[in-house]
Amino acid sequence: MPTKRPDEMDGKEPGTDPVAITRQGIPAGIWALGFVSLLMDVSSEMIHALLPVYMVTVLGTSALAVGVIEGIAEATASITKVFSGALSDWLGKRKLLAALGYGLAACTKPIFPLAPTLDWLILARFIDRIGKGIRGAPRDALVADIAPPHLRGASFGLRQSLDTIGAFLGPLLAIGLMWLTADHFQAVFWVAVIPAVLSVGLLLVAVKEPDRPKAQRRVRMPLHRDELARLGATYWWIVAIAALFTLARFSEAFLVLRAQSIGLPLASVPIVLVIMSLAYSLSAYPVGVLSDRVNRLTLLALGLVLLVLADLVLAFATDIIGLAGGVVLWGLHMGFTQGLLATLVAEAAPAELRGTAFGMFNLMTGVALLVASIVAGLLWDMAGPRGTFLAGAAFAMLTLAGLSAIRGRLRGRANA
């Protein structure tokens, strides 16, 4: 049977007071989780903004190798999320797993400046992504647990915006430090250790996990087929849409390589991630607020249109202005889709299975990202940047057509 959304249950979930909810804004715990994400993203993006160029120009790897490494790393994170999400449902504890994931990621940061070979960088990248996998689903489920039902879209949008502010501050710091250190990659990687440690400390001190409602059903085997069936048809349609959408986009590493192909100086290449993340962060929260009031699937379709436009502009860009325009559109499409997809998952899944729901969601999208990144790397080596981005535009249009075809199935069931 399809799961009712909170607003289909008179605005009430087990253990909540609808009168109190209407008088409060976004809880402090959501803000704290947002700043935890911000700090970790500052650290991660300081490294990841430089890593593709470092691998290609310093270590001599190919674009295909970058695509394979990025895709497998993200797929590793996605597979881990399935088990950590299910474990958080079984334990009824989400903060513990989130802290473990953030802590593991923080411990990997010193490996990047110390790595003597590509093998060590790959190892550090994979361990870092395992940390992301451990924290991802429990953290998203924790956001859904803390957020008032009528502010769920705004809460996910806020966390995503703060997360993405970190994603543009990181590359910005990387650019400044590359200039100050005369392109000394290892020095930048060492500085990135600091915000990672601060992130873990903030999570431990400032985030309080709500008690599990006594009336909430306890889950014994979250990944059993009977429990997965309880997620409902609406949830699985949302996962299918998200997987198709992920096939239409690939790792942002290819935005960095596109900037290099146009001739942007080495130290300035991370600016593309600054621009993308700025557009992302400025749009995610307003879109989240808007999604609590209007048709969510229409906003998702608009995000796909923005992705098509971004791919087309990046395919034919010949100068920095064209590149910047395409990157802005790419960031806007992320702001219109990522927090919104998380909100749809949170509302479609039963409260006691939210960790499992986010884990399965991330598994499917992670596999799709692996495929998309490998295909993008092959196309880049065979047909160049134009072929890669034109293929992305074609996949995005196919996804938009698929969304239109199944829109009727979701109308009235996921705030459509």
HELIX and SHEET records of a PDB file:
HELIX    1   1 PRO A    6  MET A    9  5                                   4    
HELIX    2   2 PRO A   18  THR A   22  1                                   5    
HELIX    3   3 ALA A   28  HIS A   48  1                                  21    
HELIX    4   4 LEU A   51  VAL A   53  1                                   3    
HELIX    5   5 TYR A   54  VAL A   58  3                                   5    
HELIX    6   6 ALA A   63  LEU A   91  1                                  29    
HELIX    7   7 LYS A   95  THR A  108  1                                  14    
HELIX    8   8 ILE A  111  LEU A  114  1                                   4    
HELIX    9   9 LEU A  118  ILE A  146  1                                  29    
HELIX   10  10 PRO A  149  LEU A  151  5                                   3    
HELIX   11  11 ARG A  152  LEU A  180  1                                  29    
HELIX   12  12 PHE A  185  VAL A  191  1                                   7    
HELIX   13  13 VAL A  193  ALA A  206  1                                  14    
HELIX   14  14 ARG A  225  ARG A  230  1                                   6    
HELIX   15  15 GLY A  232  LEU A  247  1                                  16    
HELIX   16  16 ALA A  253  ILE A  262  1                                  10    
HELIX   17  17 LEU A  266  SER A  268  5                                   3    
HELIX   18  18 ILE A  271  SER A  291  1                                  21    
HELIX   19  19 ARG A  296  PHE A  316  1                                  21    
HELIX   20  20 ILE A  320  ALA A  348  1                                  29    
HELIX   21  21 ALA A  351  LEU A  353  5                                   3    
HELIX   22  22 ARG A  354  LEU A  410  1                                  57    
END                                                                             
